[in-house]
Amino acid sequence: MYQSDITQFLNQLKQQKPQLEEQQRKGRALLWDKQPLDLDERERQQASRVKQTSYVYYQNF
């Protein structure tokens, strides 16, 4: 059965470093998998947000 060079490389890498997939999962969980916000907390965050002016580059002081 044909396997591309990339597939062969990935299979070899997984054999050499069996902990690699677990490290990838931990990295993903750290950076991307976030807990859902509490609805009350989200409402407070949106209420405390400062409104942006219509033209942000001009500040009329």
PDB file of N, CA, C, O and CB in Angstrom:
ATOM      1  N   MET A   1       0.844  -1.185   0.000  1.00  0.00           N
ATOM      2  CA  MET A   1       0.000   0.000   0.000  1.00  0.00           C
ATOM      3  C   MET A   1       0.888   1.247   0.000  1.00  0.00           C
ATOM      4  O   MET A   1       1.854   1.341   0.757  1.00  0.00           O
ATOM      5  CB  MET A   1      -0.960  -0.001   1.227  1.00  0.00           C
ATOM      6  N   TYR A   2       0.541   2.188  -0.856  1.00  0.00           N
ATOM      7  CA  TYR A   2       1.347   3.400  -1.002  1.00  0.00           C
ATOM      8  C   TYR A   2       1.160   4.338   0.181  1.00  0.00           C
ATOM      9  O   TYR A   2       0.040   4.565   0.638  1.00  0.00           O
ATOM     10  CB  TYR A   2       0.990   4.122  -2.297  1.00  0.00           C
ATOM     11  N   GLN A   3       2.278   4.881   0.672  1.00  0.00           N
ATOM     12  CA  GLN A   3       2.264   5.931   1.689  1.00  0.00           C
ATOM     13  C   GLN A   3       3.173   7.046   1.206  1.00  0.00           C
ATOM     14  O   GLN A   3       4.294   6.799   0.760  1.00  0.00           O
ATOM     15  CB  GLN A   3       2.720   5.390   3.092  1.00  0.00           C
ATOM     16  N   SER A   4       2.693   8.255   1.298  1.00  0.00           N
ATOM     17  CA  SER A   4       3.486   9.392   0.855  1.00  0.00           C
ATOM     18  C   SER A   4       4.674   9.588   1.780  1.00  0.00           C
ATOM     19  O   SER A   4       4.730   9.019   2.870  1.00  0.00           O
ATOM     20  CB  SER A   4       2.632  10.664   0.800  1.00  0.00           C
ATOM     21  N   ASP A   5       5.617  10.397   1.332  1.00  0.00           N
ATOM     22  CA  ASP A   5       6.804  10.684   2.143  1.00  0.00           C
ATOM     23  C   ASP A   5       6.415  11.357   3.453  1.00  0.00           C
ATOM     24  O   ASP A   5       7.015  11.094   4.495  1.00  0.00           O
ATOM     25  CB  ASP A   5       7.786  11.572   1.366  1.00  0.00           C
ATOM     26  N   ILE A   6       5.432  12.206   3.397  1.00  0.00           N
ATOM     27  CA  ILE A   6       5.004  12.925   4.600  1.00  0.00           C
ATOM     28  C   ILE A   6       4.381  11.958   5.599  1.00  0.00           C
ATOM     29  O   ILE A   6       4.646  12.049   6.798  1.00  0.00           O
ATOM     30  CB  ILE A   6       4.000  14.044   4.241  1.00  0.00           C
ATOM     31  N   THR A   7       3.555  11.032   5.117  1.00  0.00           N
ATOM     32  CA  THR A   7       2.940  10.036   5.996  1.00  0.00           C
ATOM     33  C   THR A   7       4.012   9.158   6.627  1.00  0.00           C
ATOM     34  O   THR A   7       3.940   8.855   7.818  1.00  0.00           O
ATOM     35  CB  THR A   7       1.928   9.170   5.218  1.00  0.00           C
ATOM     36  N   GLN A   8       4.996   8.748   5.851  1.00  0.00           N
ATOM     37  CA  GLN A   8       6.096   7.941   6.381  1.00  0.00           C
ATOM     38  C   GLN A   8       6.865   8.716   7.442  1.00  0.00           C
ATOM     39  O   GLN A   8       7.218   8.172   8.488  1.00  0.00           O
ATOM     40  CB  GLN A   8       7.044   7.506   5.250  1.00  0.00           C
ATOM     41  N   PHE A   9       7.125  10.002   7.163  1.00  0.00           N
ATOM     42  CA  PHE A   9       7.837  10.830   8.124  1.00  0.00           C
ATOM     43  C   PHE A   9       7.062  10.958   9.433  1.00  0.00           C
ATOM     44  O   PHE A   9       7.637  10.830  10.514  1.00  0.00           O
ATOM     45  CB  PHE A   9       8.100  12.209   7.536  1.00  0.00           C
ATOM     46  N   LEU A  10       5.758  11.210   9.334  1.00  0.00           N
ATOM     47  CA  LEU A  10       4.940  11.348  10.539  1.00  0.00           C
ATOM     48  C   LEU A  10       4.879  10.048  11.332  1.00  0.00           C
ATOM     49  O   LEU A  10       4.926  10.072  12.562  1.00  0.00           O
ATOM     50  CB  LEU A  10       3.531  11.794  10.169  1.00  0.00           C
ATOM     51  N   ASN A  11       4.775   8.924  10.648  1.00  0.00           N
ATOM     52  CA  ASN A  11       4.763   7.638  11.346  1.00  0.00           C
ATOM     53  C   ASN A  11       6.079   7.380  12.064  1.00  0.00           C
ATOM     54  O   ASN A  11       6.088   6.889  13.193  1.00  0.00           O
ATOM     55  CB  ASN A  11       4.478   6.507  10.366  1.00  0.00           C
ATOM     56  N   GLN A  12       7.188   7.709  11.416  1.00  0.00           N
ATOM     57  CA  GLN A  12       8.500   7.552  12.063  1.00  0.00           C
ATOM     58  C   GLN A  12       8.623   8.476  13.264  1.00  0.00           C
ATOM     59  O   GLN A  12       9.130   8.076  14.312  1.00  0.00           O
ATOM     60  CB  GLN A  12       9.637   7.834  11.064  1.00  0.00           C
ATOM     61  N   LEU A  13       8.165   9.699  13.114  1.00  0.00           N
ATOM     62  CA  LEU A  13       8.233  10.663  14.211  1.00  0.00           C
ATOM     63  C   LEU A  13       7.423  10.193  15.405  1.00  0.00           C
ATOM     64  O   LEU A  13       7.866  10.326  16.546  1.00  0.00           O
ATOM     65  CB  LEU A  13       7.738  12.029  13.752  1.00  0.00           C
ATOM     66  N   LYS A  14       6.241   9.646  15.156  1.00  0.00           N
ATOM     67  CA  LYS A  14       5.403   9.124  16.241  1.00  0.00           C
ATOM     68  C   LYS A  14       6.040   7.917  16.919  1.00  0.00           C
ATOM     69  O   LYS A  14       5.874   7.721  18.123  1.00  0.00           O
ATOM     70  CB  LYS A  14       4.025   8.746  15.706  1.00  0.00           C
ATOM     71  N   GLN A  15       6.764   7.112  16.160  1.00  0.00           N
ATOM     72  CA  GLN A  15       7.451   5.971  16.752  1.00  0.00           C
ATOM     73  C   GLN A  15       8.637   6.429  17.606  1.00  0.00           C
ATOM     74  O   GLN A  15       8.899   5.860  18.666  1.00  0.00           O
ATOM     75  CB  GLN A  15       7.927   5.008  15.654  1.00  0.00           C
ATOM     76  N   GLN A  16       9.341   7.445  17.146  1.00  0.00           N
ATOM     77  CA  GLN A  16      10.500   7.948  17.878  1.00  0.00           C
ATOM     78  C   GLN A  16      10.090   8.720  19.123  1.00  0.00           C
ATOM     79  O   GLN A  16      10.775   8.663  20.145  1.00  0.00           O
ATOM     80  CB  GLN A  16      11.343   8.832  16.978  1.00  0.00           C
ATOM     81  N   LYS A  17       8.991   9.432  19.045  1.00  0.00           N
ATOM     82  CA  LYS A  17       8.519  10.262  20.157  1.00  0.00           C
ATOM     83  C   LYS A  17       7.060   9.909  20.466  1.00  0.00           C
ATOM     84  O   LYS A  17       6.153  10.604  20.009  1.00  0.00           O
ATOM     85  CB  LYS A  17       8.662  11.786  19.820  1.00  0.00           C
ATOM     86  N   PRO A  18       6.825   8.853  21.224  1.00  0.00           N
ATOM     87  CA  PRO A  18       5.430   8.445  21.492  1.00  0.00           C
ATOM     88  C   PRO A  18       4.653   9.463  22.336  1.00  0.00           C
ATOM     89  O   PRO A  18       3.423   9.437  22.328  1.00  0.00           O
ATOM     90  CB  PRO A  18       5.417   7.099  22.201  1.00  0.00           C
ATOM     91  N   GLN A  19       5.317  10.338  23.046  1.00  0.00           N
ATOM     92  CA  GLN A  19       4.642  11.338  23.877  1.00  0.00           C
ATOM     93  C   GLN A  19       4.245  12.584  23.086  1.00  0.00           C
ATOM     94  O   GLN A  19       3.641  13.499  23.647  1.00  0.00           O
ATOM     95  CB  GLN A  19       5.538  11.735  25.035  1.00  0.00           C
ATOM     96  N   LEU A  20       4.569  12.635  21.816  1.00  0.00           N
ATOM     97  CA  LEU A  20       4.332  13.822  20.989  1.00  0.00           C
ATOM     98  C   LEU A  20       2.849  14.198  20.913  1.00  0.00           C
ATOM     99  O   LEU A  20       2.508  15.371  21.063  1.00  0.00           O
ATOM    100  CB  LEU A  20       4.871  13.588  19.586  1.00  0.00           C
ATOM    101  N   GLU A  21       1.980  13.241  20.686  1.00  0.00           N
ATOM    102  CA  GLU A  21       0.550  13.555  20.563  1.00  0.00           C
ATOM    103  C   GLU A  21      -0.015  14.105  21.868  1.00  0.00           C
ATOM    104  O   GLU A  21      -0.839  15.019  21.850  1.00  0.00           O
ATOM    105  CB  GLU A  21      -0.235  12.309  20.141  1.00  0.00           C
ATOM    106  N   GLU A  22       0.415  13.561  22.985  1.00  0.00           N
ATOM    107  CA  GLU A  22      -0.058  14.064  24.280  1.00  0.00           C
ATOM    108  C   GLU A  22       0.419  15.497  24.515  1.00  0.00           C
ATOM    109  O   GLU A  22      -0.324  16.317  25.053  1.00  0.00           O
ATOM    110  CB  GLU A  22       0.428  13.149  25.423  1.00  0.00           C
ATOM    111  N   GLN A  23       1.651  15.800  24.116  1.00  0.00           N
ATOM    112  CA  GLN A  23       2.152  17.169  24.245  1.00  0.00           C
ATOM    113  C   GLN A  23       1.367  18.121  23.352  1.00  0.00           C
ATOM    114  O   GLN A  23       1.103  19.260  23.736  1.00  0.00           O
ATOM    115  CB  GLN A  23       3.643  17.230  23.897  1.00  0.00           C
ATOM    116  N   GLN A  24       0.999  17.662  22.175  1.00  0.00           N
ATOM    117  CA  GLN A  24       0.198  18.491  21.271  1.00  0.00           C
ATOM    118  C   GLN A  24      -1.178  18.769  21.874  1.00  0.00           C
ATOM    119  O   GLN A  24      -1.678  19.891  21.792  1.00  0.00           O
ATOM    120  CB  GLN A  24       0.050  17.805  19.898  1.00  0.00           C
ATOM    121  N   ARG A  25      -1.786  17.756  22.475  1.00  0.00           N
ATOM    122  CA  ARG A  25      -3.095  17.959  23.106  1.00  0.00           C
ATOM    123  C   ARG A  25      -3.009  18.949  24.262  1.00  0.00           C
ATOM    124  O   ARG A  25      -3.892  19.791  24.426  1.00  0.00           O
ATOM    125  CB  ARG A  25      -3.657  16.625  23.605  1.00  0.00           C
ATOM    126  N   LYS A  26      -1.947  18.852  25.067  1.00  0.00           N
ATOM    127  CA  LYS A  26      -1.770  19.787  26.186  1.00  0.00           C
ATOM    128  C   LYS A  26      -1.579  21.212  25.677  1.00  0.00           C
ATOM    129  O   LYS A  26      -2.124  22.155  26.251  1.00  0.00           O
ATOM    130  CB  LYS A  26      -0.565  19.372  27.053  1.00  0.00           C
ATOM    131  N   GLY A  27      -0.811  21.374  24.606  1.00  0.00           N
ATOM    132  CA  GLY A  27      -0.607  22.694  24.019  1.00  0.00           C
ATOM    133  C   GLY A  27      -1.897  23.283  23.477  1.00  0.00           C
ATOM    134  O   GLY A  27      -2.164  24.473  23.645  1.00  0.00           O
ATOM    135  N   ARG A  28      -2.684  22.457  22.837  1.00  0.00           N
ATOM    136  CA  ARG A  28      -3.968  22.930  22.309  1.00  0.00           C
ATOM    137  C   ARG A  28      -4.887  23.343  23.453  1.00  0.00           C
ATOM    138  O   ARG A  28      -5.537  24.386  23.389  1.00  0.00           O
ATOM    139  CB  ARG A  28      -4.643  21.837  21.447  1.00  0.00           C
ATOM    140  N   ALA A  29      -4.940  22.526  24.495  1.00  0.00           N
ATOM    141  CA  ALA A  29      -5.804  22.848  25.630  1.00  0.00           C
ATOM    142  C   ALA A  29      -5.364  24.152  26.288  1.00  0.00           C
ATOM    143  O   ALA A  29      -6.198  24.938  26.737  1.00  0.00           O
ATOM    144  CB  ALA A  29      -5.795  21.703  26.658  1.00  0.00           C
ATOM    145  N   LEU A  30      -4.070  24.375  26.344  1.00  0.00           N
ATOM    146  CA  LEU A  30      -3.548  25.585  26.968  1.00  0.00           C
ATOM    147  C   LEU A  30      -3.909  26.836  26.175  1.00  0.00           C
ATOM    148  O   LEU A  30      -4.265  27.862  26.754  1.00  0.00           O
ATOM    149  CB  LEU A  30      -2.042  25.485  27.117  1.00  0.00           C
ATOM    150  N   LEU A  31      -3.816  26.748  24.848  1.00  0.00           N
ATOM    151  CA  LEU A  31      -3.988  27.941  24.023  1.00  0.00           C
ATOM    152  C   LEU A  31      -5.387  28.117  23.439  1.00  0.00           C
ATOM    153  O   LEU A  31      -5.828  29.252  23.257  1.00  0.00           O
ATOM    154  CB  LEU A  31      -3.008  27.908  22.915  1.00  0.00           C
ATOM    155  N   TRP A  32      -6.095  27.034  23.141  1.00  0.00           N
ATOM    156  CA  TRP A  32      -7.325  27.151  22.373  1.00  0.00           C
ATOM    157  C   TRP A  32      -8.574  26.712  23.100  1.00  0.00           C
ATOM    158  O   TRP A  32      -9.617  27.348  22.946  1.00  0.00           O
ATOM    159  CB  TRP A  32      -7.202  26.376  21.144  1.00  0.00           C
ATOM    160  N   ASP A  33      -8.512  25.655  23.882  1.00  0.00           N
ATOM    161  CA  ASP A  33      -9.706  25.118  24.516  1.00  0.00           C
ATOM    162  C   ASP A  33     -10.007  25.907  25.783  1.00  0.00           C
ATOM    163  O   ASP A  33      -9.380  25.688  26.819  1.00  0.00           O
ATOM    164  CB  ASP A  33      -9.533  23.617  24.835  1.00  0.00           C
ATOM    165  N   LYS A  34     -10.942  26.801  25.702  1.00  0.00           N
ATOM    166  CA  LYS A  34     -11.295  27.666  26.829  1.00  0.00           C
ATOM    167  C   LYS A  34     -12.633  27.238  27.416  1.00  0.00           C
ATOM    168  O   LYS A  34     -13.503  26.716  26.719  1.00  0.00           O
ATOM    169  CB  LYS A  34     -11.349  29.147  26.389  1.00  0.00           C
ATOM    170  N   GLN A  35     -12.773  27.471  28.705  1.00  0.00           N
ATOM    171  CA  GLN A  35     -14.032  27.189  29.374  1.00  0.00           C
ATOM    172  C   GLN A  35     -15.062  28.236  28.947  1.00  0.00           C
ATOM    173  O   GLN A  35     -14.697  29.395  28.750  1.00  0.00           O
ATOM    174  CB  GLN A  35     -13.852  27.177  30.924  1.00  0.00           C
ATOM    175  N   PRO A  36     -16.324  27.869  28.800  1.00  0.00           N
ATOM    176  CA  PRO A  36     -17.344  28.849  28.426  1.00  0.00           C
ATOM    177  C   PRO A  36     -17.529  29.891  29.534  1.00  0.00           C
ATOM    178  O   PRO A  36     -17.450  29.578  30.722  1.00  0.00           O
ATOM    179  CB  PRO A  36     -18.684  28.142  28.127  1.00  0.00           C
ATOM    180  N   LEU A  37     -17.775  31.120  29.121  1.00  0.00           N
ATOM    181  CA  LEU A  37     -17.980  32.195  30.080  1.00  0.00           C
ATOM    182  C   LEU A  37     -19.336  32.073  30.754  1.00  0.00           C
ATOM    183  O   LEU A  37     -20.308  31.613  30.155  1.00  0.00           O
ATOM    184  CB  LEU A  37     -17.854  33.548  29.396  1.00  0.00           C
ATOM    185  N   ASP A  38     -19.383  32.482  31.973  1.00  0.00           N
ATOM    186  CA  ASP A  38     -20.639  32.567  32.701  1.00  0.00           C
ATOM    187  C   ASP A  38     -21.459  33.697  32.069  1.00  0.00           C
ATOM    188  O   ASP A  38     -20.899  34.739  31.730  1.00  0.00           O
ATOM    189  CB  ASP A  38     -20.398  32.816  34.244  1.00  0.00           C
ATOM    190  N   LEU A  39     -22.745  33.514  31.906  1.00  0.00           N
ATOM    191  CA  LEU A  39     -23.574  34.524  31.236  1.00  0.00           C
ATOM    192  C   LEU A  39     -23.587  35.841  32.000  1.00  0.00           C
ATOM    193  O   LEU A  39     -23.576  36.907  31.385  1.00  0.00           O
ATOM    194  CB  LEU A  39     -25.003  34.012  31.070  1.00  0.00           C
ATOM    195  N   ASP A  40     -23.609  35.788  33.327  1.00  0.00           N
ATOM    196  CA  ASP A  40     -23.572  37.026  34.113  1.00  0.00           C
ATOM    197  C   ASP A  40     -22.236  37.738  33.928  1.00  0.00           C
ATOM    198  O   ASP A  40     -22.196  38.962  33.808  1.00  0.00           O
ATOM    199  CB  ASP A  40     -23.814  36.729  35.608  1.00  0.00           C
ATOM    200  N   GLU A  41     -21.151  36.982  33.903  1.00  0.00           N
ATOM    201  CA  GLU A  41     -19.823  37.573  33.698  1.00  0.00           C
ATOM    202  C   GLU A  41     -19.732  38.208  32.318  1.00  0.00           C
ATOM    203  O   GLU A  41     -19.184  39.301  32.171  1.00  0.00           O
ATOM    204  CB  GLU A  41     -18.718  36.509  33.867  1.00  0.00           C
ATOM    205  N   ARG A  42     -20.261  37.538  31.314  1.00  0.00           N
ATOM    206  CA  ARG A  42     -20.233  38.086  29.962  1.00  0.00           C
ATOM    207  C   ARG A  42     -21.047  39.373  29.872  1.00  0.00           C
ATOM    208  O   ARG A  42     -20.635  40.323  29.206  1.00  0.00           O
ATOM    209  CB  ARG A  42     -20.762  37.059  28.963  1.00  0.00           C
ATOM    210  N   GLU A  43     -22.186  39.408  30.529  1.00  0.00           N
ATOM    211  CA  GLU A  43     -23.021  40.615  30.534  1.00  0.00           C
ATOM    212  C   GLU A  43     -22.289  41.771  31.202  1.00  0.00           C
ATOM    213  O   GLU A  43     -22.345  42.901  30.718  1.00  0.00           O
ATOM    214  CB  GLU A  43     -24.357  40.347  31.253  1.00  0.00           C
ATOM    215  N   ARG A  44     -21.601  41.498  32.315  1.00  0.00           N
ATOM    216  CA  ARG A  44     -20.822  42.546  32.994  1.00  0.00           C
ATOM    217  C   ARG A  44     -19.696  43.051  32.103  1.00  0.00           C
ATOM    218  O   ARG A  44     -19.433  44.253  32.061  1.00  0.00           O
ATOM    219  CB  ARG A  44     -20.245  42.018  34.320  1.00  0.00           C
ATOM    220  N   GLN A  45     -19.034  42.155  31.396  1.00  0.00           N
ATOM    221  CA  GLN A  45     -17.949  42.564  30.510  1.00  0.00           C
ATOM    222  C   GLN A  45     -18.467  43.453  29.388  1.00  0.00           C
ATOM    223  O   GLN A  45     -17.841  44.459  29.056  1.00  0.00           O
ATOM    224  CB  GLN A  45     -17.245  41.340  29.927  1.00  0.00           C
ATOM    225  N   GLN A  46     -19.589  43.096  28.810  1.00  0.00           N
ATOM    226  CA  GLN A  46     -20.143  43.897  27.719  1.00  0.00           C
ATOM    227  C   GLN A  46     -20.640  45.252  28.218  1.00  0.00           C
ATOM    228  O   GLN A  46     -20.529  46.250  27.507  1.00  0.00           O
ATOM    229  CB  GLN A  46     -21.284  43.143  27.035  1.00  0.00           C
ATOM    230  N   ALA A  47     -21.184  45.296  29.432  1.00  0.00           N
ATOM    231  CA  ALA A  47     -21.684  46.550  29.984  1.00  0.00           C
ATOM    232  C   ALA A  47     -20.533  47.500  30.322  1.00  0.00           C
ATOM    233  O   ALA A  47     -20.696  48.718  30.250  1.00  0.00           O
ATOM    234  CB  ALA A  47     -22.532  46.280  31.233  1.00  0.00           C
ATOM    235  N   SER A  48     -19.378  46.955  30.686  1.00  0.00           N
ATOM    236  CA  SER A  48     -18.256  47.806  31.082  1.00  0.00           C
ATOM    237  C   SER A  48     -17.399  48.240  29.901  1.00  0.00           C
ATOM    238  O   SER A  48     -16.440  48.991  30.075  1.00  0.00           O
ATOM    239  CB  SER A  48     -17.396  47.084  32.086  1.00  0.00           C
ATOM    240  N   ARG A  49     -17.731  47.780  28.714  1.00  0.00           N
ATOM    241  CA  ARG A  49     -16.968  48.127  27.524  1.00  0.00           C
ATOM    242  C   ARG A  49     -17.195  49.600  27.170  1.00  0.00           C
ATOM    243  O   ARG A  49     -18.327  50.083  27.192  1.00  0.00           O
ATOM    244  CB  ARG A  49     -17.362  47.214  26.339  1.00  0.00           C
ATOM    245  N   VAL A  50     -16.112  50.305  26.844  1.00  0.00           N
ATOM    246  CA  VAL A  50     -16.189  51.712  26.462  1.00  0.00           C
ATOM    247  C   VAL A  50     -16.603  51.789  24.998  1.00  0.00           C
ATOM    248  O   VAL A  50     -16.035  51.105  24.147  1.00  0.00           O
ATOM    249  CB  VAL A  50     -14.825  52.442  26.701  1.00  0.00           C
ATOM    250  N   LYS A  51     -17.585  52.619  24.714  1.00  0.00           N
ATOM    251  CA  LYS A  51     -18.078  52.748  23.345  1.00  0.00           C
ATOM    252  C   LYS A  51     -17.025  53.422  22.475  1.00  0.00           C
ATOM    253  O   LYS A  51     -16.372  54.377  22.895  1.00  0.00           O
ATOM    254  CB  LYS A  51     -19.399  53.545  23.311  1.00  0.00           C
ATOM    255  N   GLN A  52     -16.872  52.912  21.262  1.00  0.00           N
ATOM    256  CA  GLN A  52     -15.911  53.453  20.322  1.00  0.00           C
ATOM    257  C   GLN A  52     -16.560  54.582  19.526  1.00  0.00           C
ATOM    258  O   GLN A  52     -17.726  54.496  19.141  1.00  0.00           O
ATOM    259  CB  GLN A  52     -15.382  52.349  19.383  1.00  0.00           C
ATOM    260  N   THR A  53     -15.790  55.635  19.287  1.00  0.00           N
ATOM    261  CA  THR A  53     -16.314  56.741  18.496  1.00  0.00           C
ATOM    262  C   THR A  53     -16.463  56.303  17.040  1.00  0.00           C
ATOM    263  O   THR A  53     -15.891  55.295  16.625  1.00  0.00           O
ATOM    264  CB  THR A  53     -15.390  57.982  18.605  1.00  0.00           C
ATOM    265  N   SER A  54     -17.238  57.071  16.267  1.00  0.00           N
ATOM    266  CA  SER A  54     -17.507  56.688  14.892  1.00  0.00           C
ATOM    267  C   SER A  54     -16.254  56.787  14.016  1.00  0.00           C
ATOM    268  O   SER A  54     -16.095  56.014  13.071  1.00  0.00           O
ATOM    269  CB  SER A  54     -18.613  57.559  14.321  1.00  0.00           C
ATOM    270  N   TYR A  55     -15.366  57.734  14.329  1.00  0.00           N
ATOM    271  CA  TYR A  55     -14.122  57.855  13.573  1.00  0.00           C
ATOM    272  C   TYR A  55     -12.995  57.811  14.591  1.00  0.00           C
ATOM    273  O   TYR A  55     -12.718  58.803  15.265  1.00  0.00           O
ATOM    274  CB  TYR A  55     -14.076  59.182  12.705  1.00  0.00           C
ATOM    275  N   VAL A  56     -12.357  56.673  14.699  1.00  0.00           N
ATOM    276  CA  VAL A  56     -11.421  56.442  15.806  1.00  0.00           C
ATOM    277  C   VAL A  56     -10.120  57.219  15.686  1.00  0.00           C
ATOM    278  O   VAL A  56      -9.429  57.401  16.688  1.00  0.00           O
ATOM    279  CB  VAL A  56     -11.108  54.987  15.900  1.00  0.00           C
ATOM    280  N   TYR A  57      -9.764  57.683  14.495  1.00  0.00           N
ATOM    281  CA  TYR A  57      -8.493  58.360  14.315  1.00  0.00           C
ATOM    282  C   TYR A  57      -8.566  59.849  14.691  1.00  0.00           C
ATOM    283  O   TYR A  57      -7.536  60.513  14.807  1.00  0.00           O
ATOM    284  CB  TYR A  57      -8.036  58.211  12.876  1.00  0.00           C
ATOM    285  N   TYR A  58      -9.749  60.350  14.874  1.00  0.00           N
ATOM    286  CA  TYR A  58      -9.922  61.743  15.247  1.00  0.00           C
ATOM    287  C   TYR A  58     -10.482  61.806  16.652  1.00  0.00           C
ATOM    288  O   TYR A  58     -11.599  61.356  16.908  1.00  0.00           O
ATOM    289  CB  TYR A  58     -10.843  62.482  14.251  1.00  0.00           C
ATOM    290  N   GLN A  59      -9.716  62.354  17.541  1.00  0.00           N
ATOM    291  CA  GLN A  59     -10.171  62.499  18.917  1.00  0.00           C
ATOM    292  C   GLN A  59     -10.422  63.981  19.179  1.00  0.00           C
ATOM    293  O   GLN A  59      -9.485  64.779  19.163  1.00  0.00           O
ATOM    294  CB  GLN A  59      -9.127  61.912  19.928  1.00  0.00           C
ATOM    295  N   ASN A  60     -11.641  64.344  19.414  1.00  0.00           N
ATOM    296  CA  ASN A  60     -11.997  65.738  19.670  1.00  0.00           C
ATOM    297  C   ASN A  60     -11.875  66.000  21.171  1.00  0.00           C
ATOM    298  O   ASN A  60     -12.805  65.725  21.930  1.00  0.00           O
ATOM    299  CB  ASN A  60     -13.445  66.059  19.157  1.00  0.00           C
ATOM    300  N   PHE A  61     -10.748  66.521  21.590  1.00  0.00           N
ATOM    301  CA  PHE A  61     -10.500  66.746  23.016  1.00  0.00           C
ATOM    302  C   PHE A  61     -11.006  68.081  23.436  1.00  0.00           C
ATOM    303  O   PHE A  61     -10.885  68.447  24.605  1.00  0.00           O
ATOM    304  CB  PHE A  61      -9.031  66.634  23.339  1.00  0.00           C
TER     305      PHE A  61
END
